[in-house]
């Protein structure tokens, strides 16, 4: 299916938010497919609309018939050792600014399309999607579902007694428990903390959270948080479908020519296709691919 792509912007509480719209080109102009609002990762401090985790994922889903809106949310400052200057603090786009941006786009899409909306993201984008979904729900909004790829959801990265395959290269440091906790603190700064569950919903009150798809990478230290979050969602009564892409590493959606990218996109498309048809009492479903 051909895809029409258009750059646009949405007005938000902190100024304009760049977005990119991916519209499937249909012969009859009719669709009941949900619109996917999709968020890239990057540790809250890097990434954009052109990275494969944003652009390639959106193209792949739109080619399968799903309208997609990607969001260039404001980024936190680059993590540094030591104190930030007064000027740097004033320019900071730490939490809650990124959540405010995403919430504004979701509301705009809801007002514009009037149909079902799925909010999703990868890595830090998955955390943003989950936190925004929680806030949107508490503000009276309604999402058809939440799509979360290799995300992390806890302010303090949880420990696990299970032995998971370790990440390699520089990620043995940056994705260590210490590195992930430092990244999270950089995102929220001094004004927030682990009790604010719109920043990190893991461990919070999750009753009423939309049905969710969680896709995890096998060789990923963030998988501990994602698996715990899936368990927390199920305990809160949410429908959860989870999958493990075997052999994959964190951020595999940034490699569109790889087999793991294809596996991840197929899982998303299959879940989106059946989203509206699931019975409300369907149990947690887990698979390994």
ZIVENUR-V818274 format. One record per residue. N is the residue number from 1. RES is the residue in three letters. PHI is phi in radians with two decimals (NA if undefined). Layout:
# ZIVENUR-V818274
n,res,phi
N,RES,PHI
N,RES,PHI
This chain:
# ZIVENUR-V818274
n,res,phi
1,UNK,NA
2,UNK,-1.22
3,UNK,-2.26
4,UNK,-1.66
5,UNK,-2.06
6,UNK,-2.48
7,UNK,-1.43
8,UNK,-2.64
9,UNK,-2.55
10,UNK,-2.12
11,UNK,-1.35
12,UNK,-2.29
13,UNK,-1.16
14,UNK,-1.98
15,UNK,2.02
16,UNK,-1.27
17,UNK,-2.04
18,UNK,-1.14
19,UNK,-2.36
20,UNK,-2.29
21,UNK,-1.81
22,UNK,-2.06
23,UNK,-1.97
24,UNK,-1.08
25,UNK,-1.55
26,UNK,-1.90
27,UNK,-1.37
28,UNK,-1.73
29,UNK,1.28
30,UNK,-1.89
31,UNK,-2.76
32,UNK,-2.00
33,UNK,-1.21
34,UNK,-1.21
35,UNK,-1.54
36,UNK,-1.74
37,UNK,-1.67
38,UNK,-2.09
39,UNK,-2.11
40,UNK,-1.27
41,UNK,-1.72
42,UNK,2.37
43,UNK,1.18
44,UNK,1.31
45,UNK,-2.13
46,UNK,-2.62
47,UNK,1.89
48,UNK,-3.01
49,UNK,-1.22
50,UNK,-1.60
51,UNK,-1.24
52,UNK,-0.95
53,UNK,-1.05
54,UNK,-1.73
55,UNK,-1.19
56,UNK,-1.18
57,UNK,-1.11
58,UNK,-1.09
59,UNK,-1.06
60,UNK,-1.14
61,UNK,-1.26
62,UNK,-1.14
63,UNK,-1.13
64,UNK,-1.65
65,UNK,1.82
66,UNK,-1.89
67,UNK,-1.08
68,UNK,-2.30
69,UNK,-2.15
70,UNK,-1.69
71,UNK,-2.15
72,UNK,-1.64
73,UNK,-1.13
74,UNK,-1.17
75,UNK,-1.82
76,UNK,-1.20
77,UNK,-1.16
78,UNK,-1.05
79,UNK,-1.05
80,UNK,-2.30
81,UNK,-1.54
82,UNK,1.78
83,UNK,-1.43
84,UNK,-1.47
85,UNK,-1.23
86,UNK,-1.04
87,UNK,-1.10
88,UNK,-1.09
89,UNK,-1.15
90,UNK,-1.18
91,UNK,-1.51
92,UNK,-1.19
93,UNK,-1.99
94,UNK,-1.25
95,UNK,-0.91
96,UNK,-1.68
97,UNK,-0.99
98,UNK,-1.05
99,UNK,-1.15
100,UNK,-1.02
101,UNK,-1.06
102,UNK,-1.13
103,UNK,-1.05
104,UNK,-1.10
105,UNK,-1.21
106,UNK,-1.05
107,UNK,-1.12
108,UNK,-1.08
109,UNK,-1.11
110,UNK,-1.07
111,UNK,-1.17
112,UNK,-1.44
113,UNK,-1.62
114,UNK,1.22
115,UNK,-1.87
116,UNK,-1.25
117,UNK,-2.19
118,UNK,-1.97
119,UNK,-1.81
120,UNK,-2.63
121,UNK,-3.05
122,UNK,-2.14
123,UNK,1.01
124,UNK,-1.06
125,UNK,-1.13
126,UNK,-1.17
127,UNK,-1.09
128,UNK,-1.06
129,UNK,-1.10
130,UNK,-1.16
131,UNK,-1.14
132,UNK,-1.18
133,UNK,-1.05
134,UNK,-1.10
135,UNK,-1.17
136,UNK,-1.06
137,UNK,-1.10
138,UNK,-1.18
139,UNK,-1.52
140,UNK,1.71
141,UNK,-1.42
142,UNK,-2.46
143,UNK,-1.89
144,UNK,-1.31
145,UNK,3.13
146,UNK,-2.30
147,UNK,-2.05
148,UNK,-2.20
149,UNK,-1.92
150,UNK,0.57
151,UNK,-1.64
152,UNK,-2.34
153,UNK,-2.42
154,UNK,-2.07
155,UNK,-1.03
156,UNK,-1.84
157,UNK,-1.08
158,UNK,-1.24
159,UNK,-1.52
160,UNK,-2.46
161,UNK,-1.44
162,UNK,-1.37
163,UNK,-1.67
164,UNK,-1.78
165,UNK,-1.00
166,UNK,-1.43
167,UNK,-1.18
168,UNK,-2.02
169,UNK,1.12
170,UNK,-1.10
171,UNK,-1.21
172,UNK,-1.11
173,UNK,-1.76
174,UNK,-1.15
175,UNK,-1.81
176,UNK,-1.22
177,UNK,-1.03
178,UNK,-1.10
179,UNK,-1.13
180,UNK,-1.17
181,UNK,-1.13
182,UNK,-1.12
183,UNK,-1.08
184,UNK,-1.13
185,UNK,-1.14
186,UNK,-1.11
187,UNK,-1.18
188,UNK,-1.58
189,UNK,1.18
190,UNK,-1.56
191,UNK,-1.46
192,UNK,-2.18
193,UNK,-2.82
194,UNK,-1.19
195,UNK,-1.43
196,UNK,-1.56
197,UNK,-1.50
198,UNK,-1.38
199,UNK,-1.45
200,UNK,-2.38
201,UNK,-1.26
202,UNK,-1.05
203,UNK,1.49
204,UNK,-1.68
205,UNK,-1.35
206,UNK,-2.04
207,UNK,-1.03
208,UNK,1.47
209,UNK,-1.07
210,UNK,-1.06
211,UNK,-1.05
212,UNK,-2.40
213,UNK,-1.98
214,UNK,-2.05
215,UNK,-2.04
216,UNK,-1.99
217,UNK,-1.57
218,UNK,-1.25
219,UNK,-1.60
220,UNK,-2.61
221,UNK,-1.18
222,UNK,-1.31
223,UNK,-1.03
224,UNK,-1.05
225,UNK,-1.15
226,UNK,-1.12
227,UNK,-1.17
228,UNK,-1.16
229,UNK,-1.11
230,UNK,-1.06
231,UNK,-1.13
232,UNK,-1.13
233,UNK,-1.11
234,UNK,-1.07
235,UNK,-1.13
236,UNK,-1.47
237,UNK,1.71
238,UNK,-1.44
239,UNK,-1.33
240,UNK,-2.29
241,UNK,-2.04
242,UNK,-2.26
243,UNK,-2.42
244,UNK,-2.02
245,UNK,-1.56
246,UNK,-1.15
247,UNK,1.39
248,UNK,-1.53
249,UNK,-2.04
250,UNK,-0.94
251,UNK,1.20
252,UNK,-1.17
253,UNK,-1.31
254,UNK,-1.49
255,UNK,-2.23
256,UNK,-1.15
257,UNK,-1.59
258,UNK,-1.63
259,UNK,-1.17
260,UNK,-1.24
261,UNK,-1.02
262,UNK,-1.06
263,UNK,-1.10
264,UNK,-1.12
265,UNK,-1.12
266,UNK,-1.10
267,UNK,-1.09
268,UNK,-1.10
269,UNK,-1.11
270,UNK,-1.11
271,UNK,-1.18
272,UNK,-1.09
273,UNK,-1.12
274,UNK,-1.76
275,UNK,-0.94
276,UNK,-1.36
277,UNK,-1.76
278,UNK,-1.23
279,UNK,-1.16
280,UNK,-1.13
281,UNK,-1.75
282,UNK,-1.16
283,UNK,-1.33
284,UNK,-1.01
285,UNK,-2.06
286,UNK,-2.23
287,UNK,-2.53
288,UNK,-2.17
289,UNK,-2.22
